[in-house]
């Protein structure tokens, strides 16, 4: 899934399964990381939640720092 028109501001969005595979963990573990503030928050699109592939890659390149202090934002 991409956002933007004509390639401007396009950002690949991935499912929780794709995000988990990208990070090398299970979907359940990735959801726990995101819920506890240790991974980037997803973006809710209706009933679906998607993660920015760019944000995930940046987060991993930075050593997976905590995004926020515990709890849901």
Secondary structure as GFF3:
##gff-version 3
##sequence-region A 1 73
A	DSSP	beta_strand	13	14	.	.	.	ID=ss1
A	DSSP	alpha_helix	16	23	.	.	.	ID=ss2
A	DSSP	alpha_helix	27	35	.	.	.	ID=ss3
A	DSSP	beta_strand	43	45	.	.	.	ID=ss4
A	DSSP	beta_strand	48	52	.	.	.	ID=ss5
A	DSSP	alpha_helix	53	61	.	.	.	ID=ss6
###
